[in-house]
Amino acid sequence: MTKKNDIKFLRVTHLRGPNIWTYRPVIEAWLDIGELEDFPSNKLPGFTERLTGWLPGLVEHRCGVGERGGFIERLHGGTWAGHILEHIVLELQNMAGMKTGFGKTRSTGEHGVYKMAFRTRDAVVGRAALEAGHRLMMAAINDEAFDLPATVKQLTELVDRYCLGPSTANIVDAATDRRIPSIRLTEGNLVQLGHGAAQRRIWTAETDRTSAIGEGIASDKDLTKSLLASCGVPVPEGALVRSADAAWEEAQDIGLPVVIKPVDGNHGRGVTLNLMTEADVRAAYAIAAKEGDSSAVLVERFIPGNEHRLLVVGRKVVAAARGEALWVTGDGKSSVSALCDSQINIDPRRGDSEEFPLGRVDPKDPVILLDLQRQNLTPDAIPQDGQRVLIQPNGNVADDVTDIVHPDVAHAAALAARVVGLDIAGIDLVCEDITRPLQEQRGAIIEVNSSPGLLAHIKPASGEPRNVGKAIVEHLFADGETGRIPLVGVTGTLGTSLIARLLGCLLNAAGKHAGVANGEGLYLDGREVQKGDCTGFAAGERLLINRNMEAAVFESNARSILLEGLPYDRCTVGVVTDMGKLDDVAEFHIRDQEALANVVRSQVDVILSEGAAVLNAADPEVVKLAELSDGRVIFYAMDEQNDAMQAHRAAGERVVFARDNHIMLAEGARETALLDLGKIKPATVKHPASILAAVAAAWALDLPHDLICGGLRAFDATPKKTIY
């Protein structure tokens, strides 16, 4: 087979918001497939077999056929390089642990040139998957070698580095299920749920309700115990010591066996259990002192039983997991380290990243070393055949027991979280039977942790996974709350900057802190904070992040939508004035009015069902968008006799128009004369259609008529004025 020439990337763009392809962020690539235009997949000998041999998961891609194996059917029937690359990139992302499924490829009308878009959760990962998919496809076409395992490993490392961790992702997914928008604020796990003044913030299992004082108390184990005990929460007897001699003395007073732990540690680090001898106590003291930031160490009564972790969110326990001791069994040949690898670390649930519910065991860990020494063993020792060796008595909490927690135990755990002052807490307790009250079995709460791990509950080693993300979202947002503020999108080229600013003025008149991002600048409560074109994604996002904003207005046009997408996922009101000019978007292969309308419709597609589309009835192309709105439709036009206006009003719907120099609002047969246009400032009244559009949007937002009139009188469209 003659080697085929490589395809060319003409343009690669990250569309960060709703766009012509989908509501969610995608990477859009323009491809020139060159001579491959004449070689669909069924004309490339052996290609399909090589490709599916590398990527057997492609059989799950339904493609346009709509059923399993659909894409494979397309490959056998003949499909082109752009479409094939789309599916390869999606599959590589899935193999790397970033599940995605949306992709589309369309011809531009230019020979061999295609636009291809695919969903990605992170632009860095998506671009890397695109580059890797390109290399893989060309290797399959030209029957060349390709190192798939190395490629997937590299992509997986990028996913681990750049994508949200699984715990944070679980919370964000739960918010999405509630239609609560999210914005990632850093490359880490700091995420904003909601917009503006309605937002909440999470940092994995911490929220903006998490008390810094509570975190400080939780990090001081002695103070935590004192507070819990004073409130009747069962805790182990113990005391703070500052030397190994004092530790041994306290251990004798309490009575052996004992537990030694750092006073300021968490998550079980530096904790040694079931200490029976002076040598063990002294060795454990050294470990705890080294692990903690304080010279103080806690000596506590050892409580027999299993370790449990209860997750408290708000005022209730939402998940519980039980741990167990780790053992290996000798074969007379292998060292303890080798036995750990072959009997414990081989478990696919164990790993070094947050993706795994259980961590790998290192026999050289100081705490494990001490336990081995107490058994007269070292990591290199070879146990006898059949000899059981204790590796780790705690720290393996991963078996779900949520449904069997006794109500008294759950009450004690929730009380412990409240006493410490944490809205989300991991309560560590030890007892023999979680189905019985702690007092009946001398059980006790041994730790209260801030920022608890969630993965043991999301992906338990055994038992039912718990949707802790849903519980956290319900804690942050009451029933019916969506984290949304009123958002208005204004799209087109006819007076859109004026409409946006005027609407900001009307919202201010209604007592709301409102922001405006338009073609003239960025405004906060009428104050210009940035001059120049602010129709881009970044400027719009500044308004959504601002905790002072109670409403926001955004201007866009076909070009800005094609460049970056809209800066918000959904809006309350979407205003469309016109389609714009084809010349403005010709470079994007937008050749006709139908293609242009497909871009502008993005503004209408994102309107919430409880919202409204405000459409210019004087433009027949804009009128056609009405059927796409999930919300209501308000038409506006200077001429009330407009056919679209008449038909809409006859159907009992809302229209805004001008009659005898008055702004008129009508809903079916009912009419309201709002304001004489003569009472509006001269620089503003020069644009009557824009005034009608802004009034219609304000009406859609249920702003009181008198406040709309007051805002119209106060607004001045003269450039550089920021009086409102």
N, C-alpha and C positions, 0 to 999 in steps of 0.2 A: 504494500500500500504506500502510495506517495505521501510523504509527510505534509500535513496541512499547516498553512500559515496561522500564526497566533491571532486571536481576536484583540481588538484595541478598546481601551476604556477612554471614552471621550469626556466623561464627567461623572463624578461620584459625589453625591450630596446627602447629608443627614437631614431629613425632614423631621424636626423635633416635635411638631404638633400635628393636629388633624390636617389632612392634605387630600390631594386628588385620589389617593389610593385607598386610604383607610383612616379611621379615627386615631390610630396610635402611631408612634414614631416608626419610621422606616428608613432604610438606606436606599436611595434611588441611584441606579447606575445606568449610564448611556453607553451602549455597546455597539461597536462596528464589528460584525462577525466576518466581514470580508468574504472570502471564497466559500466559507461554510454556509452561506446563504444557499448555495447550490448543493449542499451535502447535509440534509437532515439526518437524524440518527439511523434511520433504516438504510441509508446509503453509505454507512461507515462500517465496514466489515469488522465484526468482533467487538465493536464499541459497547453495545448494551451489555454484553456478557462481562466485559472487563469492569464496567462501571458498577453493575449490580453485585459483582464479586467483591469489590471494595466496600460498597455501601449497601448491604442487604436490607437495611432499614428503609430503603426507598420503596419497598413493597407496601409500606404503610401509607404512602402518600396517595391520597384519593384523587388529587388533581381535579380537572374539570369533569372527569368521568363520574365522580361522586361516590366511588366505592373503593375498598381496599384493592391495591394493585392497579389503580387507575393510571398512575404515572408510568408504570411499567408497560401498560397497554399502549400509552402514547409513544413511548420509546420504540416499541416494535412497529408501530404504525407510521412512525416518522414525525419527529418534532425537532425544532431548531435550537441552536446553541444557547441563545439567550434564555429560553425556557428551561433548558437542561441545567444551566448554571444556577438559576433560581432555586431549583430543588436540591442541588448539591450543597449550596450554601446553607439552606435550612437544615439539611440533614447533618452537616458538620456542626452546626450550633447545637443541635439536639444531642449529638454524640459527646459534645464538650460539657453537657449539663445545663445548657441554657435553652429551655424548651420554647420553641417558636413554631408557627405553622402557616402564617400568612405570606403569600408571595404572588406577584403578578408580573407578566411580561407582555408588552404591547409593541407592535411595529409603529415606527414614526411616520411611515409613508415614504421614507428615503431608503433606497436599496441597501439592505444589509444592516441598517441602523435600528436598534431597538432600545426601548426604555424598560428596565427591569427594576422592580422594587421588592424588598423583602423585609419582614419584621425583624427587629433586633432589640434586645433590652439594654444594649450598651453599644455606643458607636465604635469604640476601640475594638471590641470583640467582633462586631459586625463587619468592620472593614478588614480585619484579619481573616475572618471566615471567607469573605469575598475573594481576597487574594489567594488564599489556600484552595478555595473551590475552583478558581480559574486554573491554577496549576494542575490540580487533579483532573479536571475535565480535559485539558490539552494532553495530559499524559495518557488518558484513556483513549482519546481520539487517535493519537499517534503511536499507541502501543509501546509506551515508555514506562520505566520504573517509577514508582511513587511510594514514599514512606508514609503510609497512613497513620500507623501508631504514633510516630513522632509528631505528626501534624496535629492529631487529636490531643496529644499531651500538651503541646504548646497552647492550643486553644483553651484547654481546660485550665491551664495556669492563668491565662488572661481572664477567664470567667471568675476564677477564685479571687483575682486581684481587683477587678473592676466592677463586677456585678454585686448587687445587694446580697448579703449573706442570707442563708435559708431562713433564719429566724425573722429578720427584718422583712424579707420577701413575703413570709407568711402573713405578717401584719398588713403589709401593703396590699396583698391580694384580697384579704378580708375587707379592707377599705374599698377596694374597687368593686367588690360584690355589693357593697352598700351604696355604690355610685358616688363615693367620696373621692375627690381628686387627690393626687399626690405629686409632690415635687421633691426630687432628690437635691439636697442642699450642699452636699460635699461628695467627694469620691468614696467616702466611707458610708456608714449606716445612719447618718442623720437625715431624716426625711420629714417633710412637712405634709400633713394630711389636711386637706381643705385649703381655702383661700383667704387672704386678707385677715380681717378681724375674726373670722370664724375658724381659723386654722388651729390645729394642735401639732405638736412636734414629738417625734419619737427618736430614740437612739437605741435601737434594738429593744431591750426590755426596760428602758427608761423612758419616761414621758416628761412633758413640761409640767406635769403635776407632781413629779417625784421630788421629794424634799431633800435639799442638800443637807439639812440637819439630820434627817432620817438616815441618809447615806453615811454621815459621819458617825452616828450612833451604831449603825449596823457594823461598821468597820472596827468598832471597839467591843470585842466580845465580852469583856468583863462588865462594861456598862450595860450592854444589851441584856445580859443575864440578870443583873440587878433590877432593871426596869421590868423585865418579864416576871421575875419572882414576886415583885411588889404587887403585881396585878393578878397573881394567882395562876400564872402559867407555869407548868412543871418544867424545871430545868435541873441539870445535874449539879450536885454539890461540888464546890470547887473554890479555888482561890488563885490570886495573882502572885507570881513569884518572880524574882529577878536573878536567881542563881541556881546552879545545879544542886547545891546543898539544900537550898530552900525548897526546891522541887521534890527532892527525896523526903524531906521532913514533912511536907504537906501531903505527899502520897501516903505516908505512914499514918498521918492523922485521919485522912479520908478513909483509908482502907484499900488495899490492893484487890483487884487490878485498877489501874487508872488510865486516863487519856491525857496526853499533853499536846497543846496546840498553840500557835501564835495568837497573841491577843488581838492583832489587827489583820489576820489573814482572812481568806475566804475560799469558797469552793473546795474545801478539803485539803488545801495545800499546806504541807508541813505538819499534818495531823498524824499522830502515832497512837494506836489503840492497844488496849488489853496488856498494859505494861505490868509485869509481875516482879521484876528484880531491880535492885538499885542500879546495876549497870545499864539496864534498858532505860530506866528513867533518866539517867544522866545523858545517855546517847540521844534520847528523844528530845531532851531539853536543848541540846546543841542544834538539832535539826530545826526545831521550832524557832529558836532565837535567830538563826540564820535566815529563815524564810520571812520572818516579820520585819517590819520597819522599827519596831520598838524593842527595847531590851527586856520587856516584860513578857512572860509566858503564862498560860493558863494550865493549871493542873485540875482535872475533874474526875469524878467518879466514873468508872467505866460502866456503861449500860449495855447489858447483853441484848442481842436482837439484831434485826436488819435495819440498815440505814434507809430512810425514805426522804424524798424531796416532794414537798407540796407547793404548788404554784398558787399564790394568792394574787388575784387581780381585783382591785377595788375592795370590796368587803366580803369576798367569798373565795373559796378554793375552787379552781377551775380544772386542775389536773393534779395527778399524783403518780409518782413512780417509786418503785422499790428497787433496792440494790441487793447485791449478794457478793459474798467473798469469791475471789478468784483463786483457783488451784490448778496445778499441773500434776500429771502422773508420770513418774520416772519410767524409763525403759532400760536402764542399765547402760545406755550408750551415749545419750545426749546430755548436754549441759543444761543448766536451768535456763540460760538465755535461749538456747536452741528450742527447748520445750515451750518457752513463752511464744516464740515465733510460730511453732508448728501447731500449738494447741490453743493459743489465745489470739495472737495478732493475725492469724490466718482468717479470722472471722471477718466477712465482708462489711460488717457493720462498724468495724474499727478503722480509724484513719487519723491523720494528723491535722485535718482541716475541719472547719465547722460543719462541713457537709455530712460528717459521720456522727451518729448518735453516741458512739463509744470511742474513747481514745486508745491509741496503741500503748502497750505496756513496755516500759523500759526497766529491766531488772537492776540497772545501775542508779535508779532514782534513790536518793538517800533514805526515804521512808521504807521502800521495798528492801533496800540493802539491810536495814535494821531488822526487818521481819525475817529475812533470810539468815542473818547472823544468829537470831534467837533460835533458829532451827539448825544451827551449826552448818550453814551452807553459804556459798557465795554464788554469783552469777555463773562462774565457770565450773562450779561443782557438778558432778554427775550423780544424780539420785539413783538409788537402787530400783530395779525393775518392780513396778507396782507401788512405789513410795509416793504418797501424796504430799505435795509441797504447797504451803500457803504463800501466794504471791502478793495478794492485795486484799485486805479485809474490808475495805470501803472504796468509794469513788466509782462504783459501777452501777449507778442508779439509772436504769433504763427500761424496767419492766412496768408497764402501765397497770395501776391498781385504783384508778379514779373511782370506779363504780362501787368499790367495797370499803371506802374510807368511812369509819364510824363518825356520825354527826358530831359527837363530842370532840373528836380529834380535829375535824375540820373547823369547829368553832375555836379551838385553842390556837390553831395555825392562823386563822383570820385575825384573832385578837392579838397575836404576837406581831403581825405586820402593822396593825394600827398602833400598838404601843410604841413600836420603834419609829413609826411615822412614814412608812413606805406605801405608795399606792400599788406597786407591783413588787412582790417579794418572793424569794425562794426560801421556804421554811424547811430546814433539815431537822429531822427527828429520828430517834432510834426507839424501836419497840419490837416485840416479838410477833405481835398480831395487830395489823392496822384496822381490823374489824372490831377491836375492843377499845374502850377508853384507856387513855394513857395511865391514869391513876391505878387501874386494876392490875397493871403489869409492870409498874415502876418505869414506864417509858418517859421520855423527856424530849423537849425541843433543845437541840444542841447548837443551832446556828440560825441566824436570820440574815439572808443575803440580799443586797441590792443588785440590780442588773442581773437577775438570775438567767441561767441558760435555759433556752426554750426547746432545744432540739430533742432532748430526751422525751419530751411530750409530743412533739410534732412527728418524730420518727422513732418511736420506742422500739427497743430490741424485741419486745413481745407485747401483745395486747393491742388495744385499739388506739390509733393516733387521735390526738385531741387538737381541735381547731382553736389553739390558744390565741391566734391572731384575731379571730372573731371576738373572743372575750375581751381582748385589749381594746379593740375598736369600739365595742359596746360600752366599755368603761369610759372612753374619751368622748363619745358622741351619744346623746340620749336618743331614744326612739324618735324617728322623724327628722333628726338633724343630719344634714348632708355635708356640713363643712363649707357650704357654698355661700357666696355673697352675690348680689345682683351684678351680672356682667352683661355688657352690651357690645356687640361687634358691629362695626359699620364698614361695609365693603362697597367699593366702587370708585369712581373718579369725579362725580358731580357733587362738589361741596362737602365731601366726606370729613375733611378736617374741621370745617365749621360745625357740622352736625355733632361731631364728637365733643368739641369744646362746649357747645351750647348745651348738650345733654349733661355734661359735667356740671355746668352752672345750675341746671334744673335740679340735679341730685343734691348739690350743696344747699340750694334753697329749701329742699325737703329735710335738711338737717343731717345729711349723711356726709361722712368724710369720703370724698370721691377722688379717684385718680383718672387721668386721661393720657393715653399714649396715641399720638396722631402724627401726621406728616409734618407738623410744625414744631413739635417738642413733646416733653413729658411734663405733666402738670399734676401737682398734689394740692387738692383743695384750691384750685385756681392759681397756685403759685408755680411759675415756670422753674423747673429744676434742671432741665436739660433742653437745649435749643437744637433744632434740626430734626431730620426725619427719625421718628421713633415708631415706625410701623413694624419694626423687626421683632423677632422672638424675644431677644434679651431684654429690650425695653419693656415689653409687655409683661414679662415674668417679674420684673422689678415691682410692678403693681401688685401682682398676686402674692408675692412674698411679704409685702409691707403689712405688718400687723395692725396698722392704723386704718387701713382701707375698709370701708363698709360697702363700697360699690366701685366699679371701674368700667371705663369705656375705652375700646380699642379700635383704631382705624386699620384697615388692611385693603389690599387690592389684589387683582389676579397675580401680579408679579410677586408680591410678598408671600402669597400662599404657595406659589411654585418654588420660591427660594428656600423657605424654612417651614412652611405650614403655619397654622394659627397658633398663637401663644397660650391658648386655653383649650381644655378638652371639650367643654360644653358652655353654652351661654344662655342667659335668660331671654335676651332679645337679640335678634339679628336683623340689621338694616341693610338692604341692598338698594343702591341708587341707580346703578347701571352696570353693564358688563365690562366697560372699558374698551380700549382699542386693541385690535389684533396686532398692530405694529409694536405695541409695548411688550408683547410676549412672543413675538415671532421666533426669537432665539430658542424658545422652549419647544419648538415643533408644534405650536398651536396654530393650526392652519385655517380654521373656519369657526363660525359662530357656535356650532355645536360643541367643539372642543373647548372654546372659551367658556361657554355656559357650564361645562363639566368642572371647570376650575372654580368659578364663582359660586356654584352650588354648595361648595364646602361650607360657606357661611351659614346656609340654611340647614345643611345636614346636622350641624352641631347644636341646634336649638333644642332645649329641653322640652319635654312633652307639656310641662306646665308653663312654658314660655310662649313667645310669639315672634313671628316674622313680620317685619315692617318693610313693605315692598312698594316701589315706585310704579303706580298703575299706568303712568304715561309711557312706560317702556314695555312693549309686548314681550320681549325676551325675559325681562324680570318677572312679569306676571306669570310666566310659565313655571317659575320656581315655587309658586304657592303650593302646588300639590306635593312638594317634597318636605314640607314643614311638619314636624311631629307636634308642634304647638299650634296655636291659633294664628291667624293671618290678619294683619291690618294693612289695608291699602291706603296710600296717600297720593294726591294729585291736586294741582291747582283747579282743574276742571271737574266739578262734581258730576257732569254728564258723561264722563268717561265710561265706556262700556263695561270695563272690568269693575269699576267702582259701583256702577248701578247694579250689576249682577251680584256682587258681593254683599251690598247693602240689602238687596232683596232677599238674600238668604239669612238675614238677621245678623250679619257680621259687622265689624267696625271699619269705618273709613274716616279719613281726615282730609279736609279740602278748604278752599277759600270761597267765601261768598260775600259780596258787598264789602270787601276789604276787611272781613272778619275771619278769624280762624274758627272753623266749625268742626265739631266732633259729632259723629253719628253712629249709632248702633241700631241697625234695622230702621224703624220709623222714628226713633227718638233722636232728637238733635239738641246740641248744646253749643251756644255761641260763646267761645272761650275768651277771645281778646281781639280788640281792634288792632290791626297791623300798624296803624298810625301811632300807637303808643310804644312801639318798639324802636330802639335807637336807629338812626339813619344808616349806619354802616352795616347793621344786621339785617334790616328790612329789605336791603338790596337783593337778598337771597331768600325769597319767600318759600320756594320748594324745600330748601334745606330746613327752614323753620318748621314746616309741616312734618318733615321726617322726624325731627327731634321731638316735637310734640307727640307724635304718634308713639315713639319709643317710650316717652315719659308716661303716656297713658297706659301702655302695655305693662309698665312697672307699677301701675296703680298709684302714681303720685297724685296728691290732691290737686284739684283744678286751681285753687287759689294760689298754691305754691308754684305751680307751673306758670301762672300769669306773673307772679312776682319775679321769678327767675328770668322770664322773657323781657321784662321791663329793665332789669338790672344788667343784662348781658350786653357787651359792646364788642362787636366783631373787628374793631379797629386793630390792626397788627400791633403786637407787643403789649397789649393791654392785659393785665392780670388782676382785674378788680374783683373777680368773684372768688 
